[in-house]
Amino acid sequence: MNKQIVLTEEGLRKLETELEELKTVKRKEVAEKIKIALSFGDLSENSEYDEAKNEQAMVETRIAVVEAMLKNVVILDEDELTTDTVNIGSKVKVKEVETGEIENYHIVGSTESDPFENKISDESPIGKELIGKKAGKIVDIEIPAGKITYEILEISK
């Protein structure tokens, strides 16, 4: 059985846009590269052809992955989110107890995570530990760099 993919509306739109781009633009680009490479003749020593075929395989694999994900999507109803506890879709303001540094995280499903935008997965060490917790709670989290202690200051939608 395939795992359910939890997405926000924004995450669903991004995936659908990516799939459309792959199917309409990328497929054509790769087909054109293959056509050009074939015109060079001898395929046994044609690196352009090999490269184009590899790219084609990667595009087709990504299309299959995205299509499979879209079949198992559960859309997060952000209206049903509460601010009582941290959940997927929650925005969480935390303070690192040791340094006093404030961080803002948006807890998202694993396919939407983007650490550069502070969108962290519910499956990441920090996300996993924050899920289900209430504001005011102190949380010890094992991360690759060691252990970090956060105080949950605020939960919002």
C-alpha positions as CSV (number, residue, x, y, z in Angstrom):
1,M,0.0,0.0,0.0
2,N,1.3,3.5,-0.8
3,K,1.8,6.0,1.9
4,Q,-0.6,9.0,2.0
5,I,1.0,12.3,1.0
6,V,-0.2,15.2,3.1
7,L,-0.1,18.5,1.2
8,T,-1.3,22.0,1.6
9,E,-3.3,23.6,-1.3
10,E,-0.1,25.4,-2.2
11,G,1.9,22.2,-2.2
12,L,-0.7,20.5,-4.4
13,R,-0.5,23.3,-6.9
14,K,3.3,23.1,-7.0
15,L,3.2,19.4,-7.7
16,E,0.5,19.8,-10.4
17,T,2.5,22.6,-12.1
18,E,5.7,20.5,-12.0
19,L,3.9,17.5,-13.6
20,E,2.5,19.7,-16.3
21,E,6.0,21.3,-17.0
22,L,7.6,17.8,-17.1
23,K,5.0,16.4,-19.5
24,T,4.7,19.4,-21.9
25,V,8.1,21.2,-21.8
26,K,10.7,18.8,-20.6
27,R,9.6,15.8,-22.6
28,K,9.7,17.9,-25.8
29,E,13.2,19.3,-24.9
30,V,14.6,15.8,-24.3
31,A,13.0,14.4,-27.5
32,E,14.6,17.2,-29.4
33,K,18.0,16.5,-27.8
34,I,17.7,12.8,-28.8
35,K,16.7,13.7,-32.3
36,I,19.7,16.0,-32.7
37,A,22.0,13.4,-31.1
38,L,20.7,10.7,-33.5
39,S,21.7,13.0,-36.4
40,F,25.3,12.7,-35.4
41,G,25.3,9.1,-36.5
42,D,27.2,6.3,-34.8
43,L,25.5,5.7,-31.5
44,S,28.3,3.5,-30.0
45,E,30.4,6.6,-29.3
46,N,27.7,9.2,-29.1
47,S,27.9,10.8,-25.7
48,E,25.2,13.3,-26.6
49,Y,22.8,10.5,-27.3
50,D,23.6,8.7,-24.0
51,E,23.2,11.9,-22.1
52,A,19.9,12.6,-23.7
53,K,18.6,9.1,-23.0
54,N,19.7,9.4,-19.4
55,E,17.9,12.7,-19.1
56,Q,14.8,11.1,-20.7
57,A,14.9,8.3,-18.1
58,M,15.1,10.9,-15.3
59,V,12.2,12.9,-16.6
60,E,10.0,9.8,-17.1
61,T,10.9,8.6,-13.6
62,R,10.0,12.0,-12.0
63,I,6.7,12.0,-13.9
64,A,5.9,8.5,-12.6
65,V,6.9,9.6,-9.0
66,V,4.8,12.8,-9.1
67,E,1.8,10.9,-10.6
68,A,2.0,8.3,-7.9
69,M,2.2,11.0,-5.2
70,L,-0.9,12.8,-6.7
71,K,-2.8,9.5,-6.5
72,N,-2.2,9.3,-2.7
73,V,-2.6,13.0,-1.8
74,V,-4.6,14.1,1.2
75,I,-5.2,17.8,1.2
76,L,-4.8,19.5,4.5
77,D,-7.9,21.5,5.4
78,E,-6.3,24.5,6.9
79,D,-9.6,25.7,8.2
80,E,-9.7,22.7,10.5
81,L,-6.3,23.4,12.0
82,T,-6.3,24.4,15.6
83,T,-3.7,26.4,17.4
84,D,-3.9,24.2,20.5
85,T,-1.2,21.8,19.4
86,V,1.4,21.6,16.6
87,N,0.2,19.7,13.6
88,I,1.0,19.5,9.9
89,G,0.2,23.0,8.5
90,S,1.0,24.7,11.8
91,K,3.4,27.6,12.0
92,V,5.4,27.4,15.2
93,K,7.5,30.0,16.9
94,V,10.2,28.4,19.1
95,K,13.0,29.7,21.2
96,E,16.2,27.8,21.6
97,V,16.6,27.6,25.4
98,E,20.4,27.8,25.5
99,T,20.9,30.7,23.2
100,G,17.5,32.5,23.3
101,E,17.4,32.5,19.5
102,I,13.9,32.6,18.0
103,E,13.0,30.4,15.0
104,N,9.8,30.2,13.0
105,Y,8.9,26.9,11.4
106,H,6.1,25.9,9.1
107,I,5.4,22.1,9.6
108,V,4.6,20.5,6.3
109,G,4.4,17.1,4.7
110,S,7.7,15.6,3.6
111,T,7.2,16.4,-0.1
112,E,6.8,20.2,0.7
113,S,9.7,20.6,3.0
114,D,12.2,23.4,2.2
115,P,14.6,24.2,5.0
116,F,15.6,27.4,3.3
117,E,12.1,28.7,3.7
118,N,11.8,27.2,7.2
119,K,9.3,24.6,6.0
120,I,10.2,21.5,7.9
121,S,8.8,18.0,7.4
122,D,6.7,16.3,10.0
123,E,9.1,13.4,9.5
124,S,12.2,15.5,10.3
125,P,13.7,15.2,13.8
126,I,12.4,18.7,14.8
127,G,9.0,18.3,13.1
128,K,8.5,14.9,14.6
129,E,9.2,16.2,18.1
130,L,7.0,19.3,17.8
131,I,3.9,17.5,16.4
132,G,1.3,17.2,19.1
133,K,2.9,19.6,21.5
134,K,1.3,22.7,23.0
135,A,2.6,26.2,23.4
136,G,4.7,26.6,26.5
137,K,6.1,23.1,26.3
138,I,9.9,22.5,26.5
139,V,11.1,20.0,23.9
140,D,14.5,18.2,23.7
141,I,15.3,17.2,20.1
142,E,18.0,14.9,18.9
143,I,19.4,16.4,15.7
144,P,22.4,15.2,13.6
145,A,24.5,17.9,15.3
146,G,23.6,16.8,18.8
147,K,20.7,17.8,21.1
148,I,18.7,21.0,21.0
149,T,16.1,22.3,23.5
150,Y,13.2,24.5,22.3
151,E,10.5,26.2,24.1
152,I,7.3,26.4,22.0
153,L,6.3,30.1,22.2
154,E,3.4,30.2,19.8
155,I,1.3,28.1,17.4
156,S,-0.5,29.7,14.5
157,K,-2.2,28.8,11.2
